[in-house]
């Protein structure tokens, strides 16, 4: 693995995580697949692990700025965790090529929604 390229992917995903609340899936996964030539399933799993320290660092600073709505956290977190388990199980049922196509379609739909709709 090219560690310099990996570090650059980490930096860019960390910046986008802090700016927009995204970075793991939207930046890291495609970058690891396209630039580091990782299998889609490995890239997704690796991204989830990297998100932990990224999220902790960003959350600590956002907490210091008073930007976290803890009521929303408590409402979302339990089922988001359950969804993470379900999504991981579903990922393992799909071929990597199908997962890659589904992910690409998801990014296009979300991007179009953000660009063209309120």
ABEGO torsion letter per residue (X at the ends): XBAAAAAAAAAAAAAAAAAAGBGAAAAAAAAAAAAAGBBAAAAAAAAAAAAAAAAAAAAAAAAAAGABBAAAAAAAAAAAAAAAAAAAAAAAABBAAAAAAAAAAAAAAAAAAAAABX
